[in-house]
């Protein structure tokens, strides 16, 4: 054990030595003079100081340097022969000593521009407050560090609903309950007008030409990933410096993508991917920033919009002649807009008769940071208000347990209910392979449980991406997938859009970093190609339903009329496919239990 600790220290010191070598430091001045925004180099400070190594996510956040200092401090506690049970204790004592060198405020994960925006939004939201006793930043109420109770002013849910951020969410929600996805047509028109501005066009052409003349960032990223994979630290660091010199949070699509991916490569290179990813997930954008970014995403592109409308229209067809609906929603309940639209459609269907009853069982899983309980409560509150306005009987219930443990016994299903199981891009977070030979994987267990529920319809939307088991295959696939998403946003959303910055760096960037920097159980998403899902579903005893021609026609007409010409919407073997410039990114299908009636 002692040898392992010392070996880790030696590896980190070797990495610092590579960065402090003359061949590396001679290029430092040119890197710091680059025009990239928020893309500081790996190295800050005087040459030759191995404690000045940082992740490069924020100025002064010399995390690895602090770690090295702590390790050096910890060596004082090591027994000279490096034997015995005290080695691990000494290691952690050293880690504790190193914490004093860390910058205050947990600012290591964000560029200056992004950090300021998130800080402002959190302050406006008022959901966090610094404890007056111990200075620990904590959620509203009791400080978990010292147990001190704070007077924070806004403690009731009713008061929080009336604040500015919630008003933004309520406005979008109200529009959805009145007009559906036509709500976002006006936002699409605004984006189209902004992109047709001559000044914007000229600036984009100039930036793109400069970027093309400088460097091929895609090639550099792949070569850097190969160097990281083989442990060639010197080459990896040199390539990272070149990438970060040309990366930018406000540049073209490739420069923005390079900034996200360079952070993931950095975290993997220094072995802190898991810790950085967890901190990023914990410090997600505030509710108001999320809703703003999500609204511009759904206005700009057709991906989630098509997924929601496909699901909603499939449910409406299943409800013909029926009056009681029970939706089992796998996911983190981030799709409240979809259910507002469904409530509107169901209520308008029965204007002269009794409105149908609607029940939602949301399976959120053990994801308190990915989907805080407060978010679920807020969405439940809004959905209840929406249903009340339409006079529709509505029940909402959240189940917080592992998805693979949810069975028909947990759902309180009535015999006369139309049962709909809905999943939009969430089941891919489950592990696809079993740890033990002969056992079902969590993913297959969920599919088997869905078959046992015998739903009237199981609606599935998947990300068409295969991460694979090796780091390099996962990196390449993620690079192709995120390149398409960033290119799509660059074609539709102005580069000076603050919402786009939050969407790319604060949201998509978090998922990209996790895919690049983490392995095994630390991976949050494990997507598969839609053909692989088709095999899994059939193996679990599910039978695929044919696509409804009326739904497909409606969606194709919508995409053609309102969206960019490079969006793809096609069909393959009863899957509805979505993509960008020929690359298939998402797929949608419907299923029933194989032994259930086709009706």
CORMO-V561160 format. One record per residue. N is the residue number from 1. RES is the residue in three letters. PHI is phi in whole degrees, 0 to 359 (999 if undefined). PSI is psi in radians with two decimals (none if undefined). D_LAST is the distance of its C-alpha to the last C-alpha in whole Angstrom. Layout:
# CORMO-V561160
n: (N;N)
res: (RES;RES)
phi: (PHI;PHI)
psi: (PSI;PSI)
d_last: (D_LAST;D_LAST)
This chain:
# CORMO-V561160
n: (1;2;3;4;5;6;7;8;9;10;11;12;13;14;15;16;17;18;19;20;21;22;23;24;25;26;27;28;29;30;31;32;33;34;35;36;37;38;39;40;41;42;43;44;45;46;47;48;49;50;51;52;53;54;55;56;57;58;59;60;61;62;63;64;65;66;67;68;69;70;71;72;73;74;75;76;77;78;79;80;81;82;83;84;85;86;87;88;89;90;91;92;93;94;95;96;97;98;99;100;101;102;103;104;105;106;107;108;109;110;111;112;113;114;115;116;117;118;119;120;121;122;123;124;125;126;127;128;129;130;131;132;133;134;135;136;137;138;139;140;141;142;143;144;145;146;147;148;149;150;151;152;153;154;155;156;157;158;159;160;161;162;163;164;165;166;167;168;169;170;171;172;173;174;175;176;177;178;179;180;181;182;183;184;185;186;187;188;189;190;191;192;193;194;195;196;197;198;199;200;201;202;203;204;205;206;207;208;209;210;211;212;213;214;215;216;217;218;219;220;221;222;223;224;225;226;227;228;229;230;231;232;233;234;235;236;237;238;239;240;241;242;243;244;245;246;247;248;249;250;251;252;253;254;255;256;257;258;259;260;261;262;263;264;265;266;267;268;269;270;271;272;273;274;275;276;277;278;279;280;281;282;283;284;285;286;287;288;289;290;291;292;293;294;295;296;297;298;299;300;301;302;303;304;305;306;307;308;309;310;311;312;313;314;315;316;317;318;319;320;321;322;323;324;325;326;327;328;329;330;331;332;333;334;335;336;337;338;339;340;341;342;343;344;345;346;347;348;349;350;351;352;353;354;355;356;357;358;359;360;361;362;363;364;365;366;367;368;369;370;371;372;373;374;375;376;377;378;379;380;381;382;383;384;385;386;387;388;389;390;391;392;393;394;395;396;397;398;399;400;401;402;403;404;405;406;407;408;409;410;411;412;413;414;415;416;417;418;419;420;421;422;423;424;425;426;427;428;429;430;431;432;433;434;435;436;437;438;439;440;441;442;443;444;445;446;447;448;449;450;451;452;453;454;455;456;457;458;459;460;461;462;463;464;465;466;467;468;469;470;471;472;473;474;475;476;477;478;479;480;481;482;483;484;485;486;487;488;489;490;491;492;493;494;495;496;497;498;499;500;501;502;503;504;505;506;507;508;509;510;511;512;513;514;515;516;517;518;519;520;521;522;523;524;525;526;527;528;529;530;531;532;533;534;535;536;537;538;539;540;541;542;543;544;545;546;547;548;549;550;551;552;553;554;555;556;557;558;559;560;561;562;563;564;565;566;567;568;569;570;571;572;573;574;575;576;577;578;579;580;581;582;583;584;585;586;587;588;589;590;591;592;593;594;595;596;597;598;599)
res: (UNK;UNK;UNK;UNK;UNK;UNK;UNK;UNK;UNK;UNK;UNK;UNK;UNK;UNK;UNK;UNK;UNK;UNK;UNK;UNK;UNK;UNK;UNK;UNK;UNK;UNK;UNK;UNK;UNK;UNK;UNK;UNK;UNK;UNK;UNK;UNK;UNK;UNK;UNK;UNK;UNK;UNK;UNK;UNK;UNK;UNK;UNK;UNK;UNK;UNK;UNK;UNK;UNK;UNK;UNK;UNK;UNK;UNK;UNK;UNK;UNK;UNK;UNK;UNK;UNK;UNK;UNK;UNK;UNK;UNK;UNK;UNK;UNK;UNK;UNK;UNK;UNK;UNK;UNK;UNK;UNK;UNK;UNK;UNK;UNK;UNK;UNK;UNK;UNK;UNK;UNK;UNK;UNK;UNK;UNK;UNK;UNK;UNK;UNK;UNK;UNK;UNK;UNK;UNK;UNK;UNK;UNK;UNK;UNK;UNK;UNK;UNK;UNK;UNK;UNK;UNK;UNK;UNK;UNK;UNK;UNK;UNK;UNK;UNK;UNK;UNK;UNK;UNK;UNK;UNK;UNK;UNK;UNK;UNK;UNK;UNK;UNK;UNK;UNK;UNK;UNK;UNK;UNK;UNK;UNK;UNK;UNK;UNK;UNK;UNK;UNK;UNK;UNK;UNK;UNK;UNK;UNK;UNK;UNK;UNK;UNK;UNK;UNK;UNK;UNK;UNK;UNK;UNK;UNK;UNK;UNK;UNK;UNK;UNK;UNK;UNK;UNK;UNK;UNK;UNK;UNK;UNK;UNK;UNK;UNK;UNK;UNK;UNK;UNK;UNK;UNK;UNK;UNK;UNK;UNK;UNK;UNK;UNK;UNK;UNK;UNK;UNK;UNK;UNK;UNK;UNK;UNK;UNK;UNK;UNK;UNK;UNK;UNK;UNK;UNK;UNK;UNK;UNK;UNK;UNK;UNK;UNK;UNK;UNK;UNK;UNK;UNK;UNK;UNK;UNK;UNK;UNK;UNK;UNK;UNK;UNK;UNK;UNK;UNK;UNK;UNK;UNK;UNK;UNK;UNK;UNK;UNK;UNK;UNK;UNK;UNK;UNK;UNK;UNK;UNK;UNK;UNK;UNK;UNK;UNK;UNK;UNK;UNK;UNK;UNK;UNK;UNK;UNK;UNK;UNK;UNK;UNK;UNK;UNK;UNK;UNK;UNK;UNK;UNK;UNK;UNK;UNK;UNK;UNK;UNK;UNK;UNK;UNK;UNK;UNK;UNK;UNK;UNK;UNK;UNK;UNK;UNK;UNK;UNK;UNK;UNK;UNK;UNK;UNK;UNK;UNK;UNK;UNK;UNK;UNK;UNK;UNK;UNK;UNK;UNK;UNK;UNK;UNK;UNK;UNK;UNK;UNK;UNK;UNK;UNK;UNK;UNK;UNK;UNK;UNK;UNK;UNK;UNK;UNK;UNK;UNK;UNK;UNK;UNK;UNK;UNK;UNK;UNK;UNK;UNK;UNK;UNK;UNK;UNK;UNK;UNK;UNK;UNK;UNK;UNK;UNK;UNK;UNK;UNK;UNK;UNK;UNK;UNK;UNK;UNK;UNK;UNK;UNK;UNK;UNK;UNK;UNK;UNK;UNK;UNK;UNK;UNK;UNK;UNK;UNK;UNK;UNK;UNK;UNK;UNK;UNK;UNK;UNK;UNK;UNK;UNK;UNK;UNK;UNK;UNK;UNK;UNK;UNK;UNK;UNK;UNK;UNK;UNK;UNK;UNK;UNK;UNK;UNK;UNK;UNK;UNK;UNK;UNK;UNK;UNK;UNK;UNK;UNK;UNK;UNK;UNK;UNK;UNK;UNK;UNK;UNK;UNK;UNK;UNK;UNK;UNK;UNK;UNK;UNK;UNK;UNK;UNK;UNK;UNK;UNK;UNK;UNK;UNK;UNK;UNK;UNK;UNK;UNK;UNK;UNK;UNK;UNK;UNK;UNK;UNK;UNK;UNK;UNK;UNK;UNK;UNK;UNK;UNK;UNK;UNK;UNK;UNK;UNK;UNK;UNK;UNK;UNK;UNK;UNK;UNK;UNK;UNK;UNK;UNK;UNK;UNK;UNK;UNK;UNK;UNK;UNK;UNK;UNK;UNK;UNK;UNK;UNK;UNK;UNK;UNK;UNK;UNK;UNK;UNK;UNK;UNK;UNK;UNK;UNK;UNK;UNK;UNK;UNK;UNK;UNK;UNK;UNK;UNK;UNK;UNK;UNK;UNK;UNK;UNK;UNK;UNK;UNK;UNK;UNK;UNK;UNK;UNK;UNK;UNK;UNK;UNK;UNK;UNK;UNK;UNK;UNK;UNK;UNK;UNK;UNK;UNK;UNK;UNK;UNK;UNK;UNK;UNK;UNK;UNK;UNK;UNK;UNK;UNK;UNK;UNK;UNK;UNK;UNK;UNK;UNK;UNK;UNK;UNK;UNK;UNK;UNK;UNK;UNK;UNK;UNK;UNK;UNK;UNK;UNK;UNK;UNK;UNK;UNK;UNK;UNK;UNK;UNK;UNK;UNK;UNK;UNK;UNK;UNK;UNK;UNK;UNK;UNK;UNK;UNK;UNK;UNK;UNK;UNK;UNK)
phi: (999;298;297;296;296;296;297;296;299;296;296;293;294;296;297;297;295;301;290;266;290;304;296;274;288;294;268;294;294;292;293;291;270;297;271;285;259;68;234;299;287;289;241;233;110;286;293;90;264;290;270;259;283;224;287;77;275;202;297;82;272;275;293;293;299;296;298;297;299;297;297;298;299;293;296;295;269;285;295;299;273;55;237;99;286;283;296;296;300;296;301;287;297;296;300;294;299;291;296;293;271;288;294;285;97;57;264;291;264;229;292;303;296;292;300;296;294;293;295;297;293;293;295;294;291;76;272;232;208;278;297;289;272;237;68;278;281;218;297;306;113;272;287;288;276;237;66;280;274;250;271;246;88;255;244;272;296;298;290;295;294;264;279;306;303;289;297;296;297;293;296;297;298;297;299;295;288;262;238;69;284;296;307;269;297;297;291;296;295;297;295;297;295;296;286;276;298;297;298;298;299;297;296;295;296;296;296;295;294;299;297;293;288;280;199;267;292;299;295;299;297;294;296;294;298;296;293;297;296;271;78;277;296;297;295;299;294;297;293;298;298;295;298;290;296;253;284;201;286;238;272;280;301;292;295;292;298;299;296;298;287;295;295;295;294;299;298;291;298;267;77;245;302;297;295;296;298;296;293;297;294;289;257;295;303;294;300;291;293;298;292;296;295;295;294;286;294;286;283;284;231;264;299;290;298;296;300;292;293;303;294;298;293;295;294;299;292;291;273;300;79;246;225;226;236;233;256;260;254;281;144;260;54;265;239;299;299;299;287;297;295;293;301;299;295;294;293;289;294;243;298;266;244;290;292;290;270;228;228;240;250;263;261;269;71;275;224;297;275;290;217;303;301;297;296;297;296;296;292;300;299;293;296;297;296;297;297;296;297;270;69;258;298;219;228;235;217;252;248;253;201;301;299;288;264;281;232;299;292;272;255;52;275;267;295;268;272;278;264;241;257;235;222;240;64;249;293;291;283;282;291;269;235;281;284;235;297;93;273;284;287;306;295;290;297;297;297;294;294;296;298;292;291;49;292;296;199;247;256;233;235;230;277;274;208;246;285;74;261;264;299;294;295;294;296;298;295;295;297;295;294;288;299;295;295;292;294;299;296;292;279;240;249;303;287;268;289;292;296;294;299;295;298;284;274;272;244;299;298;295;291;296;298;297;295;272;271;245;220;59;293;282;289;272;236;226;292;228;293;297;294;291;296;299;294;299;300;294;297;278;92;256;244;283;265;291;293;280;303;294;293;299;297;300;290;297;297;296;295;294;282;250;244;301;295;273;288;251;220;216;232;205;51;69;251;267;251;235;193;221;52;88;267;282;250;222;217;225;204;231;217;223;296;297;262;266;293;293;282)
psi: (-0.72;-0.69;-0.62;-0.75;-0.84;-0.64;-0.70;-0.74;-0.76;-0.64;-0.78;-0.67;-0.62;-0.69;-0.77;-0.64;-0.67;-0.76;-0.49;0.04;2.69;-0.67;-0.49;-0.75;-0.42;-0.42;-0.07;-0.67;-0.70;-0.58;-0.77;-0.27;-0.04;2.79;0.21;2.48;2.25;0.41;0.96;2.72;3.10;-0.32;2.20;2.33;-2.93;2.62;2.46;-0.04;1.80;-0.14;0.03;0.30;2.33;2.94;-0.24;0.18;-0.37;2.51;2.34;-0.07;1.22;1.21;-0.86;-0.59;-0.76;-0.68;-0.77;-0.73;-0.75;-0.68;-0.71;-0.75;-0.69;-0.40;-0.39;-0.48;-0.12;2.41;2.55;-0.57;0.06;0.60;2.81;3.00;-0.21;-0.12;-0.83;-0.73;-0.71;-0.69;-0.82;-0.52;-0.71;-0.71;-0.71;-0.70;-0.65;-0.32;-0.45;-0.33;-0.15;2.50;2.55;2.70;-0.01;0.70;0.20;-0.31;0.00;2.55;2.82;-0.80;-0.79;-0.70;-0.73;-0.73;-0.76;-0.65;-0.75;-0.76;-0.65;-0.68;-0.72;-0.64;-0.61;0.30;-0.13;2.65;2.50;2.24;2.26;-0.32;-0.79;0.07;0.20;2.23;2.15;2.86;2.86;2.35;-2.16;2.33;2.11;-0.24;-0.74;0.07;0.27;2.31;2.33;2.56;1.95;-0.06;-1.05;1.66;-0.39;2.55;-0.60;-0.69;-0.68;-0.55;-0.34;-0.04;2.96;-0.93;-0.70;-0.54;-0.63;-0.83;-0.71;-0.62;-0.81;-0.76;-0.77;-0.73;-0.69;-0.69;-0.32;-0.74;-0.11;-2.62;-0.05;-0.33;-0.65;-0.02;-0.75;-0.63;-0.64;-0.68;-0.69;-0.74;-0.70;-0.73;-0.76;-0.68;-0.39;-0.07;2.27;-0.68;-0.76;-0.76;-0.81;-0.73;-0.71;-0.74;-0.74;-0.79;-0.73;-0.69;-0.76;-0.76;-0.72;-0.62;-0.41;-1.05;2.68;1.67;-0.59;-0.78;-0.74;-0.71;-0.76;-0.75;-0.66;-0.73;-0.68;-0.70;-0.72;-0.72;-0.64;-0.04;0.32;1.51;-0.75;-0.84;-0.72;-0.76;-0.73;-0.75;-0.67;-0.70;-0.73;-0.75;-0.84;-0.40;-0.59;-0.11;2.66;2.44;-0.28;0.26;-2.62;-3.11;-0.75;-0.69;-0.69;-0.74;-0.75;-0.63;-0.79;-0.83;-0.55;-0.61;-0.72;-0.72;-0.69;-0.85;-0.68;-0.66;-0.73;0.05;0.42;0.36;-0.79;-0.80;-0.78;-0.75;-0.74;-0.70;-0.68;-0.75;-0.62;-0.57;0.83;2.82;2.68;2.98;-0.72;-0.69;-0.68;-0.80;-0.67;-0.82;-0.72;-0.67;-0.65;-0.53;-0.79;-0.42;-0.64;-0.66;2.92;-0.08;-1.09;-0.56;-0.80;-0.72;-0.78;-0.79;-0.69;-0.79;-0.84;-0.80;-0.61;-0.68;-0.74;-0.70;-0.62;-0.45;0.03;2.16;0.05;2.81;0.06;2.20;2.31;2.01;2.15;1.91;1.88;2.20;-3.03;0.33;0.82;0.21;0.77;-0.55;-0.67;-0.77;-0.52;-0.72;-0.70;-0.71;-0.76;-0.81;-0.76;-0.70;-0.72;-0.42;-0.57;0.87;-0.64;-0.17;-2.99;2.35;2.61;2.77;2.48;2.33;2.34;2.22;1.92;2.12;1.76;-0.29;3.12;1.35;1.07;-0.54;-0.63;-0.59;1.50;2.61;-0.55;-0.64;-0.77;-0.72;-0.72;-0.73;-0.67;-0.75;-0.79;-0.74;-0.67;-0.74;-0.73;-0.83;-0.64;-0.69;-0.58;0.01;0.52;2.22;2.22;2.39;2.35;2.38;2.31;2.34;2.09;1.58;2.90;2.40;-0.64;-0.20;-0.15;2.18;3.11;-0.49;-0.36;-0.06;-0.16;0.95;2.28;2.62;-0.57;0.20;2.53;2.02;2.12;2.19;2.21;2.28;2.14;1.71;0.46;-0.56;-0.28;-0.23;-0.23;2.62;2.34;-0.27;2.54;2.57;-0.32;2.41;2.28;-0.28;2.66;2.47;2.79;-0.65;-0.79;-0.57;-0.75;-0.78;-0.67;-0.69;-0.64;-0.71;-0.67;-0.47;-0.38;1.03;2.69;-0.52;2.42;2.03;2.16;2.30;2.28;2.66;2.13;1.40;2.39;1.88;-0.54;-3.08;-0.39;2.68;-0.78;-0.74;-0.67;-0.69;-0.83;-0.77;-0.73;-0.66;-0.78;-0.76;-0.89;-0.47;-0.74;-0.74;-0.78;-0.65;-0.70;-0.82;-0.62;-0.50;-0.30;-0.57;2.30;2.60;-0.32;0.16;2.17;-0.64;-0.63;-0.66;-0.79;-0.74;-0.81;-0.93;-0.61;-0.44;-1.13;-0.64;-0.60;-0.76;-0.69;-0.76;-0.72;-0.74;-0.55;-0.75;-0.29;2.84;2.87;-2.30;-0.32;-0.23;2.32;-0.67;2.42;1.18;2.76;2.80;2.67;-0.50;-0.61;-0.66;-0.65;-0.74;-0.77;-0.83;-0.77;-0.67;-0.53;-0.03;0.44;2.54;2.27;2.42;2.62;2.62;2.47;2.08;-0.65;-0.69;-0.78;-0.75;-0.77;-0.76;-0.71;-0.73;-0.71;-0.81;-0.74;-0.65;-0.71;-0.27;2.97;2.55;-0.34;-0.01;2.44;2.33;1.96;-3.12;2.57;2.00;0.86;0.35;2.39;2.11;2.48;2.58;-3.00;2.15;0.78;-0.21;2.12;2.13;-0.57;2.67;2.56;2.47;2.95;2.59;2.81;2.89;2.43;-0.46;0.17;2.86;2.45;-0.27;none)
d_last: (63;66;66;62;63;66;64;61;64;66;63;63;66;66;63;65;68;66;66;69;71;73;71;68;70;72;68;68;69;68;64;65;66;63;61;58;57;56;56;59;61;60;64;66;69;73;73;73;72;69;68;67;63;60;57;57;55;57;61;63;60;62;60;60;64;64;62;65;67;66;66;70;70;68;71;73;71;71;73;76;74;71;70;69;66;67;66;63;64;67;64;62;65;66;62;63;66;65;63;66;66;62;62;61;58;55;55;55;52;52;54;56;55;51;53;55;51;49;52;53;49;49;53;51;48;50;48;51;54;57;58;62;63;62;61;57;55;52;49;50;51;53;54;53;56;59;57;59;57;57;57;55;54;51;49;47;43;44;47;45;42;45;47;47;44;42;42;41;38;37;38;36;33;34;34;30;29;31;30;28;29;31;33;34;35;39;39;38;41;43;43;43;46;48;47;49;52;55;56;53;53;56;56;53;55;58;56;54;57;59;56;56;59;60;57;54;52;49;52;54;51;50;53;54;51;52;55;54;52;55;57;59;60;63;61;58;60;62;58;57;60;59;56;57;59;57;54;53;51;52;52;50;47;48;51;48;46;49;50;47;47;51;50;48;51;53;52;51;54;56;53;52;49;47;49;49;45;45;48;46;42;44;46;43;43;44;41;42;43;39;38;40;40;36;36;38;36;33;35;37;34;30;29;28;27;24;23;23;21;19;17;18;16;13;13;14;11;9;11;11;12;13;16;16;16;17;18;19;21;23;26;30;28;30;27;28;28;25;24;26;25;21;23;25;22;20;24;24;21;22;26;27;24;24;23;20;21;21;21;22;23;25;26;29;31;35;36;38;40;37;35;38;37;39;36;33;35;36;32;31;34;33;29;31;33;31;28;31;32;29;29;26;26;25;26;27;27;29;29;32;31;31;27;27;28;26;23;21;24;25;22;23;19;18;16;15;14;12;13;13;16;18;21;23;26;27;26;28;31;30;32;31;33;34;38;38;37;34;33;30;30;29;27;25;25;23;20;21;20;17;16;17;16;12;11;8;10;13;15;18;22;24;28;29;32;33;36;37;40;43;44;45;42;40;43;43;39;39;42;40;37;39;41;39;38;41;42;39;41;44;43;42;43;47;49;51;48;48;44;44;46;44;41;43;45;44;40;40;43;42;39;41;44;42;41;44;46;44;43;41;40;42;39;36;34;33;31;29;28;25;25;26;23;21;23;23;19;19;21;20;17;14;12;13;10;12;14;14;17;17;18;20;22;23;24;26;27;28;30;32;33;34;34;37;37;37;33;31;27;26;23;23;20;17;19;21;25;27;31;35;37;35;34;31;30;27;23;20;16;13;12;10;11;12;12;8;5;4;0)
